Amino acid sequence: MSEIERYEILVIGSGESGKWMAWTMAQAGHRTAVVERKYIGGSCPNVACLPSKNVIRSAKANWFARHGAEYGISSGPVSTDMKGVFARKRKMVEGEIQFHLDRFKTTGADLIGGEARFVAPKTVQVRLNEGGQRTLAGDKVFLDLGSRSVIPDIRGLLDAKPMTHVEALDLDRLPEHVIVLGAGYVGLELAQALRRFGSAVTVIARGPQFIAAEDPDVAQGVQENFASEGIEVLMNTQVRQVEGLSGEKVRVRIDGPKGEQTIEGTDLLAATGRTPNTQGVGVDAAGIELDARGYIKVDERLETTAPGVWAMGDCAGSPHFTHVAYDDFRVVRDNLNGGSRTTRDRLIPFCMFTDPELARVGLNETEAKKRGIAYRLAKLPMAAVLRAVALGETRGFVKVLVDARSDRILGFTALGLEASEMMAAAQTAMLGGLPYTVLRDAIFAHPTTAEGLVYLLANALQQPA
């Protein structure tokens, strides 16, 4: 083992939690090192959140071009230049990488490229990307190991070399027919984008409903939007076998409501879930325990079973969102400074960036019923939101759950134009413990999507049937 280099702060992984911990501690004067094996800044700016939204925006531009006549715009034939889509995304990613490199340099944190493995408590051996190795020890160690896509155990699937979101976002060609395995956020966002670029798209889902955790009316709305764009959706369908090679020709044997069938396509996209990057890290040598699913065991302060070691983000079992990872960093930072912040009872929003967007915070009807929570419901079609009318994008609806015995907002869901922005206003009211009447009586600018909250809540709240 090489000579041990000692740091006050040692961070493994430069994702959202890890980079903010490294930057903050280094700026505070602590000798800090962060080890990153591949994606500087983590998956969000490289292969996930930001690149996917960049590509989705290109797909939206394609949609506008194809629907120009609806807006009084005449144009010639529209085609997709996937090399141009890729170049636009690549330019953004390169800018993000440079931003992160500059930030590490400015803060004084040592960024070390390589793969870390624990060889003793709070001590890792790093196999350097440029060759050789270093051994690092930290007085305090922070793990931000992230997660990766799961390839289901289906006969022939691994040999077919399916795309995950990583490869899908690097496409510089237009696939003829993409078969998407999975109907979650990633699969649906990319399915719609690829369809708008011009690919034929088939989505295969095992369950009876799109986005299983959402209310049936929400799932139906998304599915109807997909059908209107020519995306084939197969629900209650099991994939039995895959033949061929993704990128050339694939045959997928399925078993669904119509019995056994074989679907032929050119490309496969596996979007069936994620698993933590905790294998091969040597956690046993560090006294760090994992749970049954492979996530690092943490308490509500994100402390692991090893003294002086914290885990944050995906690998700690936190919801797989960048905004949650950032809050994980804040939980740990505040406790290190004598605070008492925890991960209990966090109000976590999410948004699926299909078009239109799906945004939710708090309870939906399905969860409220399951928990036996009585609620009142207000629901409004997006066609009644004047900004949606003005922009000609009236698909979807918005709804809010209010406690049956008080005016407290229990949850908010929007499927529609700028749903994420409308949700933020509702979330702010929920965080402040404000009654729904505050939003009902507010004066929002006209015409904004937030203004729709006034009309939504002006209606008498109905008890659910």
KOLMIDREN-152662 format. One record per residue (C-alpha): residue in one letter; x, y, z. Coordinates in Angstrom, 1 decimal, decimal comma. Example, Ala and Ser with C-alpha at 12.3 -4.5 7.8 and 13.67 -1.06 7.14 Angstrom:
BEGIN
- a:12,3:-4,5:7,8
- s:13,7:-1,1:7,1
END
This chain:
BEGIN
- m:0,0:0,0:0,0
- s:1,3:3,5:-0,9
- e:2,0:6,1:1,7
- i:-1,1:7,4:3,3
- e:-2,1:11,0:2,5
- r:-4,2:12,5:5,2
- y:-7,0:15,0:4,7
- e:-9,5:16,6:7,2
- i:-12,3:16,0:4,7
- l:-12,5:13,1:2,2
- v:-15,4:12,9:-0,2
- i:-16,0:10,0:-2,4
- g:-18,1:11,0:-5,4
- s:-18,5:14,5:-6,9
- g:-22,3:14,4:-7,3
- e:-24,7:17,0:-6,0
- s:-24,1:16,2:-2,3
- g:-20,4:15,5:-2,6
- k:-19,4:18,5:-4,6
- w:-21,2:20,9:-2,3
- m:-19,6:19,3:0,7
- a:-16,2:19,5:-0,8
- w:-16,6:23,1:-1,9
- t:-18,0:24,2:1,4
- m:-15,4:22,5:3,6
- a:-12,5:23,6:1,4
- q:-13,7:27,2:1,5
- a:-13,9:27,0:5,2
- g:-10,2:26,2:5,3
- h:-10,3:22,4:5,7
- r:-7,9:20,3:3,7
- t:-10,3:18,6:1,4
- a:-10,1:15,9:-1,3
- v:-12,8:14,5:-3,5
- v:-12,4:11,4:-5,5
- e:-14,4:11,0:-8,8
- r:-14,1:8,1:-11,1
- k:-15,8:9,4:-14,2
- y:-18,5:12,2:-14,2
- i:-17,2:15,5:-12,7
- g:-20,1:17,1:-11,0
- g:-22,0:13,8:-10,9
- s:-24,6:12,4:-13,3
- c:-27,0:15,4:-13,2
- p:-24,9:17,8:-15,5
- n:-23,3:14,9:-17,5
- v:-25,8:12,2:-18,3
- a:-29,1:12,8:-16,5
- c:-31,1:15,9:-15,5
- l:-29,6:18,7:-17,5
- p:-28,7:16,8:-20,7
- s:-32,1:15,1:-20,8
- k:-33,9:18,4:-20,5
- n:-31,6:19,9:-23,2
- v:-32,6:17,0:-25,6
- i:-36,2:17,3:-24,6
- r:-36,1:21,0:-25,6
- s:-34,7:20,1:-29,0
- a:-37,6:17,7:-29,4
- k:-40,0:20,4:-28,4
- a:-38,5:22,7:-31,1
- n:-39,1:19,9:-33,6
- w:-42,7:19,6:-32,4
- f:-43,2:23,4:-32,9
- a:-41,7:23,2:-36,4
- r:-44,1:20,4:-37,3
- h:-47,1:22,2:-35,9
- g:-46,2:25,7:-37,2
- a:-49,4:26,0:-39,2
- e:-51,4:26,0:-35,9
- y:-49,5:29,1:-35,0
- g:-49,8:30,8:-38,3
- i:-46,3:29,9:-39,4
- s:-45,5:28,4:-42,8
- s:-42,4:26,4:-43,3
- g:-41,0:23,7:-45,5
- p:-40,5:20,0:-44,7
- v:-39,1:19,3:-41,2
- s:-36,3:16,8:-40,5
- t:-34,2:16,0:-37,5
- d:-30,4:16,4:-37,4
- m:-29,5:14,2:-34,5
- k:-25,8:15,2:-34,9
- g:-27,0:18,8:-34,3
- v:-29,1:17,7:-31,3
- f:-26,0:15,8:-29,9
- a:-23,7:18,8:-30,5
- r:-26,1:21,2:-28,7
- k:-26,2:18,9:-25,7
- r:-22,5:18,2:-25,7
- k:-21,8:22,0:-25,7
- m:-23,9:22,4:-22,6
- v:-22,3:19,5:-20,9
- e:-18,8:20,7:-21,6
- g:-19,7:24,1:-20,2
- e:-21,0:22,4:-17,0
- i:-17,8:20,3:-16,7
- q:-15,7:23,4:-17,0
- f:-17,8:25,2:-14,4
- h:-17,2:22,4:-12,0
- l:-13,5:22,2:-12,7
- d:-13,2:26,0:-12,1
- r:-15,2:25,7:-8,9
- f:-13,0:22,9:-7,5
- k:-9,9:25,0:-8,3
- t:-11,3:28,2:-6,8
- t:-12,4:26,6:-3,5
- g:-9,1:24,8:-3,1
- a:-10,5:21,3:-3,0
- d:-8,3:18,6:-4,5
- l:-10,1:16,8:-7,3
- i:-8,7:13,3:-7,8
- g:-9,7:11,3:-10,8
- g:-9,9:7,6:-10,0
- e:-11,8:4,7:-8,3
- a:-11,8:4,5:-4,6
- r:-12,0:1,4:-2,5
- f:-11,9:1,2:1,3
- v:-8,9:-0,7:2,7
- a:-9,4:0,3:6,4
- p:-11,8:2,6:8,4
- k:-11,9:6,0:6,8
- t:-9,1:5,0:4,4
- v:-9,3:4,4:0,7
- q:-7,0:3,2:-2,0
- v:-7,6:5,1:-5,2
- r:-6,8:3,5:-8,6
- l:-6,0:6,7:-10,6
- n:-7,5:7,2:-14,0
- e:-4,1:8,2:-15,4
- g:-2,4:5,2:-13,9
- g:-0,9:4,3:-10,5
- q:-2,6:4,6:-7,1
- r:-2,8:6,7:-4,0
- t:-4,0:6,0:-0,5
- l:-6,1:8,6:1,2
- a:-7,4:8,9:4,7
- g:-9,9:11,4:6,1
- d:-10,8:12,6:9,5
- k:-14,3:12,8:8,2
- v:-15,5:10,8:5,2
- f:-18,5:11,6:3,0
- l:-19,9:9,1:0,5
- d:-21,8:10,3:-2,6
- l:-21,6:7,1:-4,7
- g:-24,7:7,6:-6,8
- s:-26,7:4,9:-8,6
- r:-26,8:3,3:-12,0
- s:-29,5:1,9:-14,4
- v:-30,6:-1,7:-13,8
- i:-30,7:-4,2:-16,8
- p:-33,5:-6,6:-16,0
- d:-32,8:-10,3:-15,9
- i:-34,5:-11,2:-19,1
- r:-33,2:-13,9:-21,4
- g:-31,1:-12,4:-24,2
- l:-31,4:-8,8:-23,0
- l:-27,9:-8,3:-21,8
- d:-26,5:-9,8:-25,0
- a:-28,6:-7,4:-27,0
- k:-26,6:-4,5:-25,5
- p:-29,6:-2,2:-24,8
- m:-29,3:1,5:-24,3
- t:-29,8:3,1:-20,9
- h:-30,5:6,8:-20,6
- v:-26,7:7,4:-20,9
- e:-26,4:6,0:-24,4
- a:-29,8:7,4:-25,4
- l:-28,6:10,9:-24,6
- d:-25,5:10,4:-26,8
- l:-27,4:9,4:-29,9
- d:-26,1:11,1:-33,0
- r:-28,4:9,1:-35,3
- l:-32,2:8,8:-35,5
- p:-33,3:5,3:-34,5
- e:-36,0:3,8:-36,8
- h:-38,0:2,0:-34,0
- v:-37,1:2,2:-30,3
- i:-38,6:-0,3:-27,9
- v:-38,6:1,2:-24,4
- l:-38,7:-1,2:-21,4
- g:-40,3:0,6:-18,5
- a:-42,9:3,3:-18,0
- g:-41,2:5,5:-15,3
- y:-39,9:9,0:-15,5
- v:-36,8:8,3:-17,6
- g:-38,5:5,9:-20,1
- l:-41,4:8,2:-20,7
- e:-39,4:11,4:-21,1
- l:-37,0:9,8:-23,6
- a:-39,8:7,9:-25,4
- q:-41,7:11,2:-26,2
- a:-38,5:13,0:-27,2
- l:-37,5:10,2:-29,6
- r:-41,0:10,1:-31,1
- r:-40,9:13,8:-31,7
- f:-37,5:13,5:-33,5
- g:-39,2:11,0:-35,8
- s:-38,6:7,5:-34,4
- a:-41,3:4,9:-34,1
- v:-41,6:4,2:-30,3
- t:-43,2:1,3:-28,4
- v:-43,3:1,5:-24,6
- i:-43,7:-1,8:-22,7
- a:-44,8:-1,7:-19,1
- r:-45,3:-4,6:-16,7
- g:-48,1:-3,1:-14,7
- p:-51,6:-2,1:-15,4
- q:-50,9:1,7:-15,2
- f:-48,4:4,3:-16,4
- i:-46,4:5,8:-13,6
- a:-47,8:3,4:-11,0
- a:-47,5:5,7:-8,0
- e:-49,8:8,3:-9,5
- d:-53,6:8,6:-9,5
- p:-55,4:6,8:-12,3
- d:-56,6:10,0:-13,9
- v:-53,0:11,3:-14,1
- a:-51,7:8,1:-15,6
- q:-54,6:8,1:-18,1
- g:-53,9:11,7:-19,1
- v:-50,2:10,9:-19,8
- q:-51,1:7,7:-21,7
- e:-53,7:9,6:-23,9
- n:-51,1:12,2:-24,7
- f:-48,7:9,5:-25,8
- a:-51,3:7,9:-27,9
- s:-52,1:11,2:-29,6
- e:-48,4:11,5:-30,6
- g:-48,4:8,0:-32,1
- i:-46,5:6,2:-29,3
- e:-47,6:2,6:-28,9
- v:-48,1:1,7:-25,3
- l:-48,4:-2,0:-24,1
- m:-49,5:-2,3:-20,5
- n:-49,7:-5,5:-18,4
- t:-47,0:-6,9:-20,6
- q:-44,1:-9,2:-19,7
- v:-40,9:-9,4:-21,8
- r:-40,0:-13,0:-22,1
- q:-37,0:-13,0:-24,5
- v:-34,9:-10,6:-26,5
- e:-32,9:-11,4:-29,7
- g:-30,6:-9,4:-31,9
- l:-28,5:-6,4:-31,2
- s:-29,7:-2,9:-30,2
- g:-28,8:-0,4:-32,9
- e:-29,2:-2,9:-35,6
- k:-32,3:-5,2:-35,2
- v:-34,0:-6,6:-32,2
- r:-36,9:-9,0:-31,7
- v:-38,7:-8,8:-28,3
- r:-41,0:-11,7:-27,4
- i:-43,8:-10,5:-25,0
- d:-46,7:-11,9:-23,2
- g:-49,6:-9,5:-22,6
- p:-53,4:-9,1:-22,8
- k:-53,3:-10,3:-26,4
- g:-51,2:-13,4:-25,6
- e:-47,7:-14,0:-26,9
- q:-46,4:-11,6:-29,6
- t:-43,1:-10,7:-31,1
- i:-42,2:-7,0:-31,7
- e:-39,4:-6,0:-34,0
- g:-37,4:-2,8:-33,7
- t:-34,0:-1,4:-34,3
- d:-33,1:-0,2:-30,8
- l:-33,8:-1,1:-27,1
- l:-33,9:1,4:-24,2
- a:-33,9:-0,2:-20,7
- a:-35,5:2,2:-18,3
- t:-36,6:-0,1:-15,5
- g:-35,1:1,3:-12,4
- r:-31,8:2,0:-10,6
- t:-29,5:0,4:-8,1
- p:-26,9:2,0:-5,8
- n:-23,2:2,0:-6,6
- t:-22,1:0,4:-3,4
- q:-20,7:-2,9:-4,7
- g:-16,9:-3,2:-5,0
- v:-16,3:-0,2:-2,8
- g:-15,0:-2,2:0,2
- v:-17,6:-1,0:2,7
- d:-17,0:-4,0:4,9
- a:-13,4:-2,9:5,5
- a:-14,7:0,5:6,7
- g:-17,4:-0,9:9,0
- i:-20,2:0,5:6,8
- e:-23,3:-1,6:6,6
- l:-25,7:-1,9:3,7
- d:-29,4:-2,7:3,8
- a:-31,1:-5,6:2,0
- r:-31,3:-3,5:-1,2
- g:-27,7:-2,5:-1,2
- y:-28,1:1,0:0,0
- i:-25,9:2,4:2,8
- k:-27,6:2,3:6,2
- v:-28,0:5,8:7,6
- d:-29,8:7,4:10,4
- e:-32,0:10,6:10,0
- r:-28,8:12,7:10,2
- l:-27,3:10,6:7,3
- e:-24,6:9,1:9,6
- t:-23,5:5,6:8,6
- t:-22,7:2,7:11,0
- a:-19,1:3,7:10,9
- p:-18,0:6,6:13,1
- g:-17,1:9,8:11,2
- v:-18,6:8,6:8,0
- w:-21,7:10,0:6,3
- a:-23,6:8,9:3,1
- m:-25,7:11,2:1,0
- g:-27,8:11,1:-2,2
- d:-28,9:8,0:-4,1
- c:-26,5:5,6:-2,3
- a:-28,0:6,5:1,1
- g:-31,5:5,5:-0,1
- s:-32,7:9,1:-0,5
- p:-35,2:9,7:-3,3
- h:-33,3:9,8:-6,6
- f:-33,6:13,6:-7,2
- t:-30,8:16,2:-7,5
- h:-32,8:18,5:-5,3
- v:-33,0:15,9:-2,5
- a:-29,3:15,2:-2,8
- y:-28,7:18,9:-2,3
- d:-30,8:18,9:0,8
- d:-28,9:15,8:2,1
- f:-25,8:18,0:1,9
- r:-27,5:20,7:3,9
- v:-28,6:18,2:6,6
- v:-25,1:17,0:7,1
- r:-23,5:20,5:6,9
- d:-25,9:21,9:9,4
- n:-25,4:19,1:11,9
- l:-21,6:19,4:11,6
- n:-22,1:23,1:12,6
- g:-24,1:22,1:15,7
- g:-27,6:22,1:14,1
- s:-30,3:19,5:14,5
- r:-31,6:19,1:10,9
- t:-32,8:15,7:9,9
- t:-34,3:13,9:6,9
- r:-37,6:13,4:8,7
- d:-40,9:14,7:7,2
- r:-39,3:16,4:4,2
- l:-41,8:17,8:1,7
- i:-40,2:16,5:-1,5
- p:-41,6:17,6:-4,9
- f:-41,0:15,9:-8,2
- c:-41,6:16,7:-11,9
- m:-41,6:14,5:-14,9
- f:-40,6:16,6:-17,9
- t:-42,8:15,1:-20,5
- d:-44,9:17,5:-22,5
- p:-47,0:18,6:-20,8
- e:-45,2:18,3:-17,5
- l:-46,3:16,3:-14,6
- a:-45,6:17,8:-11,2
- r:-46,6:16,7:-7,7
- v:-45,9:17,6:-4,1
- g:-47,5:16,0:-1,0
- l:-50,2:13,4:-1,1
- n:-52,2:12,3:-4,1
- e:-55,7:10,8:-3,9
- t:-54,4:7,2:-4,1
- e:-52,1:7,7:-1,1
- a:-54,7:9,6:1,0
- k:-57,2:6,8:0,5
- k:-54,6:4,2:1,4
- r:-53,8:6,0:4,6
- g:-57,4:6,6:5,5
- i:-56,9:10,4:5,4
- a:-60,2:12,3:4,7
- y:-59,8:15,1:2,2
- r:-61,6:17,6:0,0
- l:-60,8:17,9:-3,7
- a:-60,6:20,7:-6,1
- k:-59,9:20,0:-9,8
- l:-59,6:22,3:-12,8
- p:-58,8:21,5:-16,5
- m:-55,9:23,3:-17,9
- a:-58,3:24,7:-20,5
- a:-59,5:27,0:-17,7
- v:-56,0:28,4:-17,1
- l:-55,8:31,5:-19,3
- r:-52,0:31,2:-19,9
- a:-52,5:27,7:-21,3
- v:-55,3:29,1:-23,5
- a:-53,2:32,0:-24,7
- l:-50,3:29,6:-25,6
- g:-52,6:27,0:-27,2
- e:-51,4:24,2:-24,8
- t:-54,5:23,2:-22,8
- r:-53,9:19,5:-22,3
- g:-54,2:18,2:-18,7
- f:-55,6:19,4:-15,4
- v:-54,6:20,5:-11,9
- k:-55,9:19,3:-8,6
- v:-55,4:19,9:-4,9
- l:-56,2:17,9:-1,8
- v:-57,3:19,8:1,3
- d:-57,7:18,3:4,7
- a:-61,4:17,5:5,4
- r:-61,3:19,1:8,9
- s:-59,1:22,1:8,2
- d:-58,0:24,2:5,4
- r:-54,5:22,7:5,3
- i:-53,2:21,6:1,8
- l:-52,3:17,9:1,8
- g:-51,1:17,6:-1,7
- f:-51,0:19,2:-5,2
- t:-50,8:17,6:-8,6
- a:-50,6:19,2:-12,0
- l:-50,4:17,7:-15,5
- g:-50,1:20,6:-17,9
- l:-48,2:23,6:-19,2
- e:-45,5:24,8:-16,7
- a:-46,9:22,5:-14,1
- s:-43,6:22,6:-12,2
- e:-43,9:26,4:-11,7
- m:-47,5:26,2:-10,5
- m:-46,4:23,4:-8,1
- a:-43,7:25,6:-6,5
- a:-46,4:28,2:-5,4
- a:-48,5:25,4:-3,8
- q:-45,4:23,9:-2,2
- t:-44,5:27,3:-0,6
- a:-47,9:27,5:0,9
- m:-47,6:24,0:2,3
- l:-44,1:24,7:3,8
- g:-45,5:27,7:5,5
- g:-48,5:25,9:6,9
- l:-50,8:28,3:5,1
- p:-54,5:27,5:4,5
- y:-55,6:27,0:0,9
- t:-57,5:30,3:1,2
- v:-54,3:32,3:1,1
- l:-53,7:31,0:-2,5
- r:-57,4:31,4:-3,3
- d:-57,4:35,0:-2,3
- a:-53,9:35,9:-3,7
- i:-53,4:38,3:-6,6
- f:-51,2:36,5:-9,1
- a:-49,9:38,2:-12,2
- h:-52,1:37,7:-15,3
- p:-51,7:35,6:-17,4
- t:-49,4:33,1:-15,5
- t:-50,0:29,5:-14,7
- a:-49,9:30,4:-11,0
- e:-53,0:32,4:-11,6
- g:-54,7:29,1:-12,2
- l:-54,5:28,4:-8,5
- v:-57,0:31,2:-7,9
- y:-59,6:29,6:-10,2
- l:-58,8:26,1:-9,0
- l:-59,5:27,1:-5,3
- a:-62,3:29,5:-6,0
- n:-64,5:26,5:-6,7
- a:-66,2:24,9:-3,7
- l:-64,0:22,1:-2,5
- q:-65,9:18,8:-2,9
- q:-65,7:15,8:-0,7
- p:-64,5:12,8:-2,8
- a:-67,2:10,4:-3,8
END
